């Protein structure tokens, strides 16, 4: 094999040569995460034909745009980690064979089953915070082939919120500050990368004092400025409540590939909304979902269900359950988010501490991003409990005639409906008159 030399930052070196089963290199922007993952794969495979290194990210598209690009093409002024003449690449089988050494197998983990046919000696995961615990477990169980070196799963990631399951595993959450056995985390900040120009480091100064700065420059595991519900606080909203005499409703978001979520909600006479119990589970069959909902019901309990789940609604109604579709339509998501924000701000919302997935989603539910920054729609992750909460709060608000500032879907619908010519002329006497060749006006009849 061609001789390859790569300089490692001290913390990159510490990650690659750790001996724990689960190692995390948690880095801020520019901390060398992708390059560290690629060098780890190279070191493991170089000169060892038996090595089989698995390189993963949640989606294959994301992996190809990040780590795989660094491995084979280089990034910025840095050359590729693997020189062009040092490997063969089978794109159909997603396998990179290092000359004189082992193989790097790469894959997305859109479904955990996609990696279950692999037998690996080591694995590297790009952006582990994108994975579920089930995804991570699927990779972990595949690292089981012994070649005389530690069998390890190394993860390379940007920080997430302290309530993330991986933060708890690594001892970074408020309620669990000790890593699980066999786990090690190495925290880095942008300035740890001595190869970055000072002008780049200085560009972050304008963000000082923000959550973005703490996470993306200092490398802290905290929330972001893109959180949809920054009003949510464990101290204020997570507590047990005496719900004797309160109304009951069940709020449901259906899921097959994604988790099915049913929330046991209690509503006080003055409108306080309390989530008392949760069912949050992937892979449930239809009869299991119906049984779970029935188990939460008490008498003539109202069940508000995602209107897209027509089969589930019909089957519940046939079983004698008072199931109703939620009201969805143009503008309903933003309107519902505004309602939930108002309930949080007015301390009219609470959740029992047993509802761990509800709490986790409140702390990780974020606005989507585009090239210009955040845009007015949520990211379609960490929302399986957030959606039924929206359905329930909007239902209660409609029944009680409550309104908050924000887009009302009924008004949006009216705006989308075409108007007659007479309606348009009443609103604007000039409607129907158009310029003719830029001079004067001609009739628009």
N, C-alpha and C positions, 0 to 999 in steps of 0.2 A: 504493500500500500504506500501511496505517496506520503512523505513526511508532512505533518500538519502541526502548526504551532498556533495556539490561542492563548492570549493573556486573560487570566481570570481575576475579577475583582475579589477582594478578601471574602465577602459574604457569598459570592457565587461558589468559591472554593469550599466554604463551610457547608453549603447545601449539597454539592455534588459528592463530597467525601464524608457525609454523615452516615451513620450506621443504623439509625432507627428505621423501622418499617415504613412509617409515614412521615415524609419530610415536605415542608412547604417553604418555598421561596416567595415571600409576599412582598411585592415591590410597587412603589409608586410609578408614575409616568417616567420613562427613560431609565429605569433601574436595571435594565438588561435581563428581563425575565425570559423573553423568547430566545435570546442568544444562549442563556444559561441552559435552557431545556435542550437546545440543539447540541451544545457541547457535551452535555451529559449523555445524550444518545450516542455521540461519536466515541467518547471515551469508553462507554460500555461495550460497543461493538468492535472497536479497533482490535485486530489481531485475535479475536475470539469467535471462530466460526459457529460455535454453539449458541451465541447470544441472539436473543430475539426480544428486541426492545419495542414496546407498544407506545405510540405517540397519539394522543387523543385530545379532542375538544368536543364540546357539545354538538356542534355541526361541522361537517366536513368542509363546507364552504368557508367557515370562519377559520378552520385550521389551515387551509390552503392560503388564505390571505395573510396569515400571521406567521406562525412558527415554521410551516413548510417553506414559505418564501425565504425566511431567514436561513434555513438549512440549505436550500438549493440555489438561491439567487443572491442572497445578501441583502442588507438593508442600509440605506444611506451610503456612506463612504466605506462601510465595512464589507469585506468579501463574504461569499457564502461560507458557511461552516464546513460543508463538504466540498472540496475542490472538484471541478467538473470531471476530472479523469479518475476519480477515486471510488466510483460506484456505478451500478446499473440500476435503472428505475423501471419497474413494471407498473405502469399506471393503472392497468386493468385490475391487477391484484392488490394495488396500493402497497407495494413493497419496494423498499430501497435496499439493495444488497451492497454492503460495503466490501470492496475488494480486499481479500485476505482476512475478512472478518465476518461478523454476523449480519443480521437483517433488522431493518427498522420498518415495522408494520404500522401504518397510520389509518385512522378511522374517526368518523364522527360517532357520537353516541346519542343520535336522535331516539333510538330505542336501546335499552340495556342489552337486549338479546343479540344486538349486532356484534358484540365482542365475545360472546360466550363460546365461540368455536376456537378462540385463540389460546395458545399455551406460551406464556411469556417468562422471561428471566428478569425483567424490570419494566417499569412503565413510567411515562411522563405525561402529565395532564396540563394542558394550557387552559387558563382561566377556569379553575376548578369551581369557582363560585357560580358558574352557569349550570353546574350539574346538581341533580338531586342526590340524596343519600343512596338511593337505589342504583343510580348511574355509577356512583363511586364504588359501591360494593361490587358491581359487576366487573369493573376493572381490577379491583383488589383481589378478587378470587381467581383471576386469570394469571396472576404473577405467582407461579408455583413450580417453575422448572429450576432445578439446582445445577449451577455450573461452578460452584466454589466461591461465589461472591454474594453479598447480602441481597436477598430478594426484597425489592423496595418499590414503593409508589411515590414518586416525586411530583409535587404540584407547583405550578408557577402561575401566580395570579395577582390581579389588582385587589386591593382590600374591598370588602363589602360591609354590611352593617353587622354590629355585634350580635344580633339575634340570628344570623345565618347559621345553619346546622354545622358548617365547616368551622366557623368561629368557635362554636361550643366545643367541637372536637379538639381544636387547638388551644383551648383555654383562653379565649379572647372575649368571652361574653361576660356581662355583669354578674350573672348567677353562677358562672363556672370559669374560674380563672386559673385552672390547672389543666394542662394538656392530658388527653387520654394516654394510657400506657402505650409506649412505642411510637409516640408522636413528637415531632420537633418542628418548630416554626422559626424562620429567620426573617425578621422585619427589616426592610430597607426603605430609604427615602431617596428622592431624585438626586440629591447632592452626593449620595454615596458613589455615584458613577463618576469617577474622576476624569473620564474621557469626554464628558459633556462640556460644551463651551460655556463660559460664564454668561454670555448674552442670553443663552437659553435658560439658565437658572434664574437670571434676573427677570425674565418675562413672567415668572410666577408671582412676582411681588404684588402686582395689582390685585391678586386674589387673596392676599393675606387676610386672615380673620374669618374666612368663609369655610363652610364644610368641604367645599371642593378642594381648597388648599390643604386642609388637614388630610384628606384622603389621597389626593392625587400628587401632592408634593411631599408631605410628611409621612405618607404611607400608613396613616392611622385607620383602624377599622371603626368607622363611624357612619352616620347617615350622609346624605348628599343634599345639595340645594334643590335637587329635582324630585324630592319626596312629594307625593301627592297629599299626604296627610301629616305635615309637620306639626299639626296641633296635637297629634296623638302622643300620650305620655304614659309610661307604665305606672308612674306614681299616681297619676290622676285617673286613669281609665281602667286599669287592671285591678279588679277587686271583687270580693264576694258581695252579693246583694240579697237581702230578704225580699223575695218576690211573691210572698203570700198575698193573694187577692189580685195579682196582676193578670192581664190578658196574655194569651199564649199564641204564638204563630211559629210556623216552621218555614225557613227560607232556604231554597234549594237551587244549586247550580249543578247541572248534569255534566258528566264527564266520562269518557271511555279511555282514551289515551291519557288525558289529563285527569287529575283527581276529581272525584264526585264529592260534593260538599253539601251537607245539610246542617243547618244551624237551628238550635232550639232557642227561640227568642222570647223574652218576656217584656211586656209594655205596661208601664204604670199608668194610673188614671191621668197624671199630668203629662204623659208623653215620653217618659224616660225609656230608652231603648237599651235592653240588657241582653247580651249573648251568654246564655247559661251553659250550653253544651255544644260540642261540635262532632260531626262525623266527617272525616277528611281522608279519603282512601282512593287509590287507583285500582283499576281492573275489576271493579264490582260488576256482577251480572245484573240484569234487569230485576230479577226476583229479589236479589240481595238489596238493591236500592229501595224497592217498595217495602221490604221488611224493615229496613233501617228507618224509613220515614214513619211507618206505622208505629214503630217502637218509641218514637218521639211524641206521637200524637196522644192527646187526652180528650176523648169525647169528640166534639165537633170542632176540632182545631183547624184553623185556616192554614193551608199550605200554599205558599207563593213560590212558583217554579219559573225558571228561565223559559220564556215563551217559545224558544226554539226547540225545547224538548217536548214536542207534541205527543209522542208515543208514551212518555212517562206520565204526562198529565192525564191522558185518556185512561191509562191503566189504573192510575190512582183513583180517578173518578168512578171507574167500574168497580173498584174495591170499596166504594162508599166513602172515600176520603174527599174532603172539601178542598180540592186542588184548583188553584186559579193561576193563569199565566200572568207573569209580570208585565207591566206596561212598558214596552220598548219602542223606540222609533228615533227619528232624527233629533239629535240634541239630548237624548235621554241620559247618555253616559255623563256628560258634563253637568247636566242638571242634577243627577243623582250624586255626583261627587260634591257639588256645592251643598247639597242637603246634608251629607255626612259630615262635611267640614263644619257646618253650622252646629250640628248636634255635638260634635267634639268640642268646639269652642265654647258652647253654652253649658258644657258638662252635663249634657242630656244623654250621654252614651257611656256604657261600661261593658266590660267583658270579663268573665270569670277566668282566673288564672289557669284553669284546666284546659282552656282553649288555646293551646300553644301555637297552632297553625294560624289562627286568626291574628294573634299578637305578632307572630313572625311576619305575616303579610303586611300588616299595618306599617311595620318598620322597614319594609323592602319594596313597597309598591311605589313605582316611579313613573314620571312622565317620559314619553318617548323622546328621542333626540333626532335632529336632522342636522344638516350642514351648518345651519344658523343657530344651533343650540336646541333648546327644548321646544316641543310643539304641543298643541292642546289636545293630546290624546294619550292615554296610558300605554305603557309597554305591556304587551300581552304575556307577561309572566308575573308570578306572585299575585294572581288576581282571583283565584278560585274561591276564596272566602270573601274577597272584597265585592264581587259581583252580587252574591245573595244579600249582603248587608245593604247594598244600594237598593235592591229590589224591595226589601222589607221597609227601609226608611221612607222610600218614596211612596209605598202603599199606605203607610201610617199617615204620612203628610197629606196625601190626597184625601183620606177619610176624614181628617180633622181640618181640612181647608187651610193648611199651613203653606206659606210660600217663603222662598228666600231669593235674594238677588242671584241672577244667573239665567242661562238659557232655559226657557220652558219649552219642552218638546212639543206641546200642543201649539204654542205660538210659532215655533219653527215650521211645523207641518202646515199651518195656515200660510206662511210666507212661501212655502214651496208649491202650493196649489196655484194653478194658472188663474189669472183674473180675466174677466170679460172686458171688452173694450170700454163699456159704460163705466165699470168700476175704475178702470185706469183713468178715464177722463174726469171722474169725480175727484180723484186724488190729485190729478195734475191736468189742468185745462189744456196744456200744450201737448199732451200725449197724442200720438198719431201724426204729428206734424214733423216733417223731416227737412233738412236743408237740401236745396236743389242746386248742384254745381257750385255750392258755396255762396250763392246769392239768394237772399230772401227765403221764403218758406213755401212749400207746396202742400197741397192737401194730402192727408194720409188715409183717405177713405178706401 
